[in-house]
Amino acid sequence: MLPTAGAKQTCSDCRIICINCHQCRWLETINSLGMSVYRSFNLTLDQGDLADVYAHSWDSSPMRNSARSDLLKHLKGGQLDAEALENDWFGSVNANVFISHSHADLGVATKLAKLLEEEFKLTPFIDSHVWGYADELLLEIDNTFCMNEGGQTYSYQLRNRSTSHVHLMLAAALTKMIDKCELVIFLNTENSILPKNFARNSSEATGSPWIYSELNATKFLRKRRPTRLALESYQTKRAAQDSVSAEALPVFAYAAPLAHLTPFSAREFHSWKRQGLKGNHSLDYLYDRFPE
């Protein structure tokens, strides 16, 4: 049983990192979020759809925290401050478009981010570009706390616990960013969605637990209409203007809830681009073009 969120105690199962039990703090965070994501789109792409778009890389450096603290600076009274560690590695940034994607599609996601920034004057977010990789933090923790005597091998039990902590931090941080972004675009490709024979009950499936988590966040977070759309109609506005692969491990097939996402084809995406609208005007047009 998990300890009550906020309780001043140490969880016996979480002795590597435990500030009021990180699992409980994560659940408490999810329940207390302002939940401001508005729309989510299922962008179906074929290989090559963005082949001619912005071959040069998207520059996400203004968003990055390049001055992370030493791991041991977060150690207080024999415990690692999980909240400070999460903020240090996976801190929230200002963005309005969250791009959910397979790691195998990072190049496509990067081109899409560059296009959204240059053509639409929007601020996209790609987790690995801004935060780096959770495995880097995990390696630091494991090398510091999870070595067996002699320093040649890791403790299996401690490694399981450290992985749980880091993955929960990342899952919480991703949910916060989805909540913070007005628009979520899911890149639906052969890398992110499994072939039909993996699906149950004719539903879609993904082999990525991270995509599974992100899609469910878009499904269950309460939507909040942007203030500008609540105050005036779009017509008035318009008039004014994975991963690391392991061959020996079988594929885990997670249900991929896509029914609540608005279908969005590559042709429709390029049609949106041709409108030449920028910033919030481009988002307003998109929502008006694809009403719920």
VOBAVEX-583968 format. One line per 4 residues: number of its first residue (from 1); their letters; for each residue z, y, x of N, C-alpha, C. Coordinates in steps of 0.1 Angstrom, whole numbers, plus 2048, in hexadecimal, padded with zeros to 3 digits. Layout:
! residues N
NUM> a> Z:Y:X:Z:Y:X:Z:Y:X ~ ...
***
This chain:
! residues 292
1> mlpt> 800:7F4:809:800:800:800:800:80C:809 ~ 7F8:816:806:7F7:822:80E:803:82B:80A ~ 808:832:814:813:83C:811:80E:847:809 ~ 817:84E:802:814:859:7FA:80E:864:802
5> agak> 803:86A:7FE:7FD:875:805:807:881:807 ~ 808:886:813:811:891:816:81F:88C:81A ~ 822:87F:819:82F:87A:81D:831:87B:82C ~ 83D:87F:830:840:880:83F:844:872:844
9> qtcs> 83B:86A:846:83E:85C:84B:833:857:854 ~ 835:84C:85B:82B:846:863:827:839:85D ~ 81A:837:85B:815:82B:855:815:820:860 ~ 81B:815:85D:81C:80A:867:80E:804:86B
13> dcri> 804:806:862:7F7:800:865:7EE:80B:86C ~ 7F3:817:86E:7EB:821:873:7F1:828:87F ~ 7F6:820:888:7FF:826:893:7F7:82D:89E ~ 7EA:82C:89D:7E2:834:8A7:7E1:843:8A3
17> icin> 7DD:845:897:7DC:852:892:7E3:852:884 ~ 7ED:85A:882:7F3:85A:875:7FA:868:873 ~ 7F4:871:86C:7FA:87D:867:7FA:87C:858 ~ 805:878:852:806:876:844:7FC:86C:83F
21> chqc> 7F8:863:848:7EE:858:845:7E1:85E:842 ~ 7D7:85C:84B:7CA:863:84A:7C3:85E:83E ~ 7C4:851:83A:7BD:84C:82E:7C2:854:822 ~ 7CF:856:821:7D4:85D:815:7CF:86B:815
25> rwle> 7CF:871:821:7CB:87F:822:7BD:881:81E ~ 7B4:876:822:7A6:877:81E:7A5:876:80F ~ 7AC:86D:809:7AB:86C:7FA:7B0:879:7F3 ~ 7BA:87F:7F9:7BF:88B:7F3:7B5:896:7F5
29> tins> 7AE:896:800:7A3:8A0:803:798:89F:7F8 ~ 794:893:7F6:789:890:7EC:78D:895:7DE ~ 79A:893:7DB:79E:896:7CD:7A0:8A5:7CC ~ 7A2:8AC:7D7:7A5:8BB:7D6:799:8C3:7D9
33> lgms> 78D:8BE:7DC:781:8C6:7E0:77D:8CF:7D4 ~ 777:8DA:7D8:772:8E3:7CE:766:8DE:7C7 ~ 75F:8D5:7CD:753:8CE:7C7:749:8D8:7C3 ~ 741:8DE:7CD:738:8E8:7CA:729:8E4:7CC
37> vyrs> 727:8D7:7CF:719:8D2:7D0:712:8D4:7C3 ~ 706:8D9:7C3:6FF:8DC:7B6:6F5:8D1:7B2 ~ 6EB:8CF:7BB:6E0:8C6:7B8:6DD:8BD:7C4 ~ 6D8:8B1:7C1:6D5:8A7:7CB:6C7:8A1:7C8
41> fnlt> 6BF:8A1:7D2:6B1:89C:7D1:6AE:890:7D9 ~ 6A6:887:7D4:6A2:87B:7DA:694:87D:7DF ~ 693:881:7EC:686:884:7F2:67F:877:7F8 ~ 675:873:7F1:66E:867:7F5:663:86A:7FF
45> ldqg> 664:865:80B:65B:868:816:654:85B:81B ~ 647:85C:81E:640:852:825:63F:856:834 ~ 63E:84C:83D:63D:850:84B:631:859:84D ~ 633:864:854:629:86E:856:628:879:84D
49> dlad> 630:87A:842:630:885:839:633:892:83F ~ 63C:892:849:640:89E:850:63B:89E:85F ~ 631:895:861:62C:893:86F:627:8A0:875 ~ 621:8A9:86D:61B:8B6:873:625:8C2:871
53> vyah> 631:8BF:86D:63A:8CA:86B:644:8CB:876 ~ 644:8D6:87D:64E:8DA:887:651:8CF:891 ~ 648:8CC:89A:64B:8C2:8A4:656:8C5:8AD ~ 659:8D3:8AF:664:8D6:8B8:671:8D5:8B0
57> swds> 67C:8D4:8B8:689:8D0:8B2:68F:8DC:8AB ~ 697:8D8:8A1:69F:8E2:89A:6AB:8E5:8A2 ~ 6AE:8F2:8A4:6BA:8F7:8AC:6C6:8F8:8A4 ~ 6CF:8EE:8A5:6DC:8EF:89D:6E7:8F4:8A6
61> spmr> 6E5:8F9:8B2:6EF:8FD:8BB:6F9:907:8B5 ~ 6F4:911:8AD:6FE:91B:8A8:709:915:89F ~ 706:909:89A:710:902:891:71A:8FA:899 ~ 717:8F6:8A5:71E:8EC:8AC:72B:8F2:8B2
65> nsar> 735:8E9:8B3:742:8EC:8BA:741:8E6:8C8 ~ 73D:8EE:8D1:73B:8E9:8DF:747:8E9:8E8 ~ 753:8ED:8E2:75F:8EE:8EA:76A:8E6:8E3 ~ 768:8D9:8E3:772:8D0:8DD:77E:8CF:8E6
69> sdll> 78A:8CE:8E0:796:8CC:8E7:797:8BE:8ED ~ 79F:8BD:8F8:7A2:8B0:8FE:7AA:8A8:8F3 ~ 7A7:89B:8F3:7AD:892:8E9:7BC:893:8E9 ~ 7C2:893:8F5:7D0:892:8F5:7D7:89F:8F1
73> khlk> 7CF:8AA:8F0:7D5:8B7:8EB:7D9:8B5:8DC ~ 7D3:8AB:8D5:7D6:8A9:8C7:7E2:89F:8C5 ~ 7E7:89B:8D1:7F2:891:8D0:7FF:899:8CF ~ 807:896:8C4:813:89D:8C1:81E:893:8BD
77> ggql> 828:893:8C5:833:889:8C1:82F:87B:8C0 ~ 826:877:8C9:821:869:8C9:816:866:8BE ~ 812:871:8B7:808:86F:8AD:7FC:878:8AF ~ 7F0:874:8AC:7E4:87C:8AD:7E3:884:89F
81> daea> 7E1:891:8A0:7E0:899:895:7D2:897:88F ~ 7D1:88F:885:7C3:88B:880:7BC:897:87A ~ 7C3:8A0:873:7BC:8AB:86D:7B6:8B4:878 ~ 7BE:8B7:882:7B8:8BF:88D:7AD:8B8:894
85> lend> 7AE:8AB:896:7A3:8A3:89C:797:8A4:894 ~ 798:8A2:887:78C:8A3:87E:786:8B0:87F ~ 78E:8BB:87E:788:8C8:87E:781:8CB:88C ~ 787:8C6:897:781:8C8:8A4:774:8C1:8A5
89> wfgs> 772:8B5:8A0:766:8AD:8A1:75C:8AF:896 ~ 762:8B0:88A:759:8B0:87E:75C:8BC:875 ~ 75E:8C7:87A:761:8D3:873:756:8D8:869 ~ 75A:8DE:85E:750:8E3:855:749:8EF:85A
93> vnan> 73C:8F0:857:734:8FB:85B:72D:901:84F ~ 727:90D:850:720:913:845:712:90E:844 ~ 70F:907:839:702:902:837:700:901:828 ~ 6F3:900:823:6F1:8FF:815:6E8:8F3:811
97> vfis> 6E3:8EC:81B:6DB:8E0:818:6E0:8D4:821 ~ 6E5:8CA:81B:6EA:8BE:822:6DE:8B4:822 ~ 6DA:8AF:82E:6CF:8A5:82F:6D6:897:831 ~ 6D5:88F:827:6DA:881:828:6CE:878:82D
101> hsha> 6D0:871:838:6C5:869:83E:6CA:85D:845 ~ 6C1:854:848:6C4:849:851:6C3:84E:860 ~ 6CB:849:869:6CB:84D:877:6BD:84B:87C ~ 6B6:840:877:6A8:83D:87C:69E:848:878
105> dlgv> 6A2:851:86E:69A:85C:86A:69E:869:86F ~ 6A6:869:87A:6AB:876:87F:6A0:880:882 ~ 695:87A:888:68A:883:88B:684:88A:87F ~ 682:882:874:67D:888:867:687:892:862
109> atkl> 694:88F:862:69E:898:85D:69E:8A5:865 ~ 69C:8A4:872:69C:8B0:87B:690:8B9:877 ~ 684:8B3:875:679:8BA:871:67B:8C1:863 ~ 681:8BA:85A:684:8BF:84D:68E:8CB:84E
113> akll> 698:8CA:857:6A2:8D4:859:69B:8E1:85E ~ 692:8DF:868:68A:8EA:86E:682:8F1:863 ~ 67B:8E9:85B:673:8EE:850:67B:8F6:846 ~ 686:8F1:842:68F:8F8:839:694:905:83E
117> eeef> 697:905:84B:69C:911:852:691:91C:853 ~ 686:917:858:67B:921:85B:673:926:84F ~ 670:91C:846:668:920:83A:670:925:82E ~ 67C:91F:82C:684:923:821:690:92C:824
121> kltp> 693:92E:830:69E:936:835:6AB:930:82F ~ 6AC:923:82F:6B8:91C:82B:6BF:917:837 ~ 6CC:913:836:6D4:90E:841:6D6:8FF:83F ~ 6CF:8F6:845:6D1:8E8:844:6DC:8E2:84C
125> fids> 6E1:8D7:849:6EB:8D0:850:6E7:8C1:853 ~ 6E8:8BD:860:6E6:8B0:864:6F2:8AC:86C ~ 6FA:8A2:868:707:8A0:86E:706:89D:87D ~ 6FD:894:882:6FC:891:890:6F8:89D:899
129> hvwg> 6F0:8A6:893:6EB:8B2:89B:6F7:8BB:89D ~ 6FF:8BD:892:70A:8C6:893:717:8C1:899 ~ 71A:8B4:895:727:8AE:89A:725:8A5:8A6 ~ 719:8A0:8A9:718:896:8B2:71B:888:8AB
133> yade> 720:87F:8B2:722:871:8AD:730:86D:8AD ~ 735:867:8A2:743:863:8A1:746:859:8AB ~ 73D:851:8B0:73F:847:8BA:744:84D:8C7 ~ 741:85A:8CA:746:861:8D6:755:863:8D5
137> llle> 75A:867:8C9:768:869:8C7:76F:85B:8C7 ~ 769:851:8C1:76E:844:8C1:770:83E:8CF ~ 766:841:8D7:767:83C:8E5:773:843:8EC ~ 775:850:8EA:780:857:8F0:78D:851:8EC
141> idnt> 78F:84E:8DF:79B:849:8DA:79E:83B:8DF ~ 793:833:8DF:794:825:8E4:798:824:8F2 ~ 791:82C:8FB:794:82C:909:7A2:831:90C ~ 7A8:839:903:7B5:83F:906:7C0:836:900
145> fcmn> 7BE:830:8F4:7C9:82A:8ED:7C6:81B:8EA ~ 7BA:816:8EC:7B8:808:8E7:7B4:7FE:8F2 ~ 7B7:801:8FE:7B4:7F8:909:7BF:7ED:90A ~ 7BB:7E1:90D:7C4:7D7:910:7CA:7D9:91E
149> eggq> 7D5:7D2:922:7DA:7D4:92F:7D0:7D0:939 ~ 7CE:7D8:943:7C4:7D6:94D:7B8:7DF:94C ~ 7B6:7E4:940:7AC:7EE:93E:79E:7E9:93E ~ 79C:7DC:93C:78E:7D6:93C:789:7D3:92E
153> tysy> 792:7D1:925:78D:7CE:917:795:7D6:90D ~ 790:7D6:901:797:7DD:8F6:79F:7D4:8ED ~ 7AA:7D9:8E7:7B1:7D1:8DD:7A9:7D1:8D0 ~ 7A6:7C5:8CB:79E:7C4:8BF:7A5:7CB:8B3
157> qlrn> 7B3:7C8:8B2:7BA:7CE:8A7:7BA:7DD:8A8 ~ 7BD:7E3:8B4:7BE:7F1:8B5:7B0:7F8:8B3 ~ 7A5:7F1:8B8:798:7F6:8B6:794:7F6:8A7 ~ 798:7EC:89F:796:7ED:891:79C:7F9:88A
161> rsts> 7A9:7FC:88E:7B0:807:889:7AA:814:88D ~ 7A6:816:89A:7A1:822:89E:793:825:897 ~ 78B:81A:895:77E:81C:88E:781:821:880 ~ 78B:81B:879:78E:81F:86B:791:82E:86B
165> hvhl> 799:832:874:79D:840:874:792:84A:876 ~ 789:847:880:77E:850:883:774:850:878 ~ 771:844:872:768:843:868:76D:84A:85B ~ 77A:84A:858:77F:851:84D:77F:860:84F
169> mlaa> 781:864:85C:780:873:85F:771:877:85C ~ 768:86F:861:75A:873:85F:756:873:850 ~ 75A:869:849:757:868:83B:75C:874:833 ~ 769:877:836:76F:883:830:767:890:833
173> altk> 763:891:840:75C:89D:845:74E:89E:83E ~ 747:893:83D:73A:893:836:73B:897:828 ~ 746:891:821:748:895:813:74B:8A4:811 ~ 752:8A9:81A:755:8B8:81A:748:8C0:81C
177> midk> 73F:8BB:825:733:8C3:827:729:8C1:81B ~ 729:8B5:815:721:8B4:809:726:8BD:7FE ~ 733:8BE:7FD:73A:8C7:7F3:736:8D5:7F6 ~ 735:8D9:803:733:8E7:806:725:8EB:805
181> celv> 71B:8E1:806:70D:8E5:805:709:8E5:7F6 ~ 700:8EE:7F3:6FB:8EF:7E5:6F1:8E4:7E2 ~ 6E9:8E1:7EB:6DE:8D7:7E9:6E0:8CC:7F3 ~ 6DE:8BF:7EE:6DD:8B3:7F6:6CF:8AE:7F5
185> ifln> 6C9:8AB:800:6BC:8A4:800:6BE:897:807 ~ 6BB:88C:800:6BC:87E:805:6AE:87A:809 ~ 6AC:876:816:69F:872:81B:69E:863:818 ~ 696:860:80E:694:852:809:688:84D:811
189> tens> 68B:844:81A:680:83E:823:683:82F:824 ~ 67A:828:82A:67C:81A:82D:688:817:836 ~ 68D:821:83D:698:820:846:6A5:822:83E ~ 6A5:82A:834:6B2:82D:82C:6B4:824:820
193> ilpk> 6A9:81E:81A:6AA:816:80F:6A5:808:812 ~ 6AC:7FD:80F:6A8:7F0:812:69D:7EB:809 ~ 695:7E1:80E:68B:7DB:806:691:7D6:7F9 ~ 689:7D4:7EF:68D:7D0:7E1:695:7C3:7E1
197> nfar> 692:7BA:7EA:699:7AD:7EA:6A7:7AE:7EE ~ 6AC:7B9:7F3:6BA:7BB:7F6:6C2:7C1:7EA ~ 6BB:7C7:7E1:6C1:7CE:7D6:6C7:7C4:7CB ~ 6D1:7C9:7C5:6D7:7C1:7BA:6D4:7C7:7AC
201> nsse> 6D1:7BF:7A3:6CE:7C4:795:6C3:7CF:795 ~ 6B9:7CD:79E:6AE:7D6:79E:6B1:7E4:7A3 ~ 6BE:7E6:7A7:6C2:7F3:7AC:6BE:7F5:7BB ~ 6BF:801:7C0:6BC:804:7CE:6C8:800:7D6
205> atgs> 6C5:7FD:7E3:6D0:7F9:7EC:6CD:800:7FA ~ 6D7:802:801:6D6:808:80F:6DE:7FF:818 ~ 6DA:7FE:825:6E2:7F7:82F:6EB:800:836 ~ 6EC:80D:833:6F5:816:83A:701:819:832
209> pwiy> 70D:816:837:719:81A:830:71B:829:82F ~ 715:831:838:716:83F:838:70D:845:82D ~ 701:840:82B:6F8:844:820:6FF:841:813 ~ 705:835:812:70C:830:806:717:83A:803
213> seln> 71F:83F:80D:729:848:80B:724:856:806 ~ 719:85A:80C:714:867:809:70E:868:7FB ~ 707:85D:7F7:701:85D:7EA:70B:85C:7DF ~ 716:855:7E2:721:854:7D8:728:862:7D7
217> atkf> 729:869:7E2:72F:876:7E2:727:87F:7D9 ~ 71A:87F:7DA:711:887:7D1:712:883:7C2 ~ 716:876:7C0:717:871:7B3:724:875:7AC ~ 72F:875:7B4:73C:877:7AE:742:885:7AF
221> lrkr> 73D:88C:7B9:742:89A:7BA:73D:8A2:7AE ~ 746:8AA:7A8:743:8B2:79D:739:8BD:7A1 ~ 72F:8BF:79A:725:8CA:79D:72A:8D7:799 ~ 727:8E1:7A0:72A:8EF:79D:71E:8F8:79E
225> rptr> 71A:8FE:793:70E:906:793:710:913:79C ~ 707:916:7A4:709:922:7AD:70B:92E:7A4 ~ 713:937:7A9:716:944:7A2:70A:94B:79E ~ 700:94C:7A7:6F4:954:7A4:6EC:94E:798
229> lale> 6ED:941:797:6E6:93B:78B:6EE:93C:77F ~ 6FB:93C:780:703:93E:774:703:94C:76E ~ 700:956:777:700:964:773:6F3:968:76D ~ 6E8:962:772:6DB:967:76D:6D1:95B:76D
233> syqt> 6C7:95B:765:6BE:950:764:6B4:951:770 ~ 6AD:946:772:6A3:946:77D:697:94F:77A ~ 694:950:76D:689:958:769:68B:967:76D ~ 697:96B:76B:69B:979:76F:69A:97B:77E
237> kraa> 69F:970:785:69E:971:794:690:971:798 ~ 687:969:792:679:968:796:672:975:794 ~ 675:97B:789:66F:988:786:673:992:791 ~ 67F:992:796:684:99B:7A0:67D:997:7AE
241> qdsv> 678:98C:7AE:672:988:7BA:669:97B:7B9 ~ 6E6:830:873:6EB:827:875:6EE:825:87E ~ 6E1:82E:88E:6ED:825:88E:6EB:81A:898 ~ 6F5:816:89B:6F4:80B:8A5:6F0:7FE:89F
245> saea> 6E5:7F8:8A3:6E1:7EB:89E:6E9:7DF:8A5 ~ 6EB:7D5:89D:6F1:7C8:8A2:6EA:7BD:89C ~ 6E1:7B6:8A4:6D8:7AC:89E:6E0:7A0:898 ~ 6EC:79E:89E:6F4:792:899:6FB:795:88C
249> lpvf> 6FC:7A1:888:703:7A5:87C:6FA:7A6:870 ~ 6FD:79F:865:6F4:7A0:85A:6F3:7AE:854 ~ 6E9:7B1:84C:6E8:7BE:846:6F2:7BF:83A ~ 6FA:7C9:839:703:7CC:82E:6FB:7D4:824
253> ayaa> 6F9:7CF:818:6F1:7D6:80E:6FA:7DD:804 ~ 6FB:7EA:805:703:7F3:7FC:6FA:7F8:7F1 ~ 700:7F8:7E5:6F8:7FE:7DA:6F5:80D:7DE ~ 6E9:811:7DB:6E5:81F:7DE:6E3:826:7D1
257> plah> 6ED:82D:7CC:6EB:834:7BF:6E2:840:7C0 ~ 6D6:83E:7BB:6CB:848:7BC:6C8:84E:7AE ~ 6CC:848:7A3:6C8:84C:796:6CB:85A:793 ~ 6D7:85F:798:6DB:86D:795:6D4:877:79E
261> ltpf> 6CC:873:7A8:6C5:87C:7B0:6B8:87F:7AA ~ 6B3:88C:7AB:6A6:890:7A6:69B:88B:7AF ~ 692:883:7A9:686:87F:7B1:67E:88A:7B7 ~ 67A:889:7C3:674:894:7CA:66A:88E:7D4
265> sare> 65D:88F:7D2:653:888:7DA:64F:892:7E6 ~ 649:88D:7F0:644:895:7FB:63A:89F:7F6 ~ 631:89C:7EC:628:8A5:7E6:62F:8B1:7E0 ~ 63A:8AD:7D8:642:8B8:7D1:649:8C0:7DB
269> fhsw> 64E:8BA:7E6:655:8C2:7F0:64B:8CC:7F7 ~ 63F:8C8:7FA:636:8D1:800:631:8DC:7F6 ~ 631:8D9:7E9:62E:8E3:7DF:639:8ED:7DE ~ 645:8E9:7E0:651:8F2:7E0:64F:8FB:7EC
273> krqg> 64B:8F6:7F8:649:8FD:804:63F:908:802 ~ 634:905:7FB:629:90E:7F9:62C:91A:7F1 ~ 637:91A:7E9:63B:925:7E1:63F:931:7EA ~ 643:92F:7F6:646:93A:800:653:941:7FD
277> lkgn> 65C:93B:7F4:668:941:7F1:673:93E:7FC ~ 67C:947:7FD:686:946:808:694:946:802 ~ 69E:93F:80A:6AC:940:807:6AF:93B:7F9 ~ 6B8:941:7F2:6BC:93D:7E5:6B0:93D:7DB
281> hsld> 6A6:946:7DD:69B:946:7D4:693:939:7D4 ~ 693:933:7E0:68C:926:7E1:694:91B:7DA ~ 6A1:91B:7DB:6AA:912:7D4:6A9:914:7C5 ~ 6A9:920:7C0:6A8:923:7B2:69B:91D:7AC
285> ylyd> 690:91F:7B4:683:91A:7AF:683:90B:7AE ~ 689:905:7B8:68A:8F6:7B8:692:8F1:7AC ~ 69D:8F7:7A9:6A5:8F3:79E:69D:8F5:790 ~ 696:900:790:68F:903:784:683:8FA:782
289> rfpe> 67C:8F6:78D:671:8ED:78D:675:8DF:789 ~ 681:8DB:78D:686:8CE:789:693:8CF:782 ~ 693:8D3:775:69F:8D4:76D:6A6:8C7:76C ~ 6B3:8C8:76A:6BB:8BB:768:6B9:8B5:75A
***
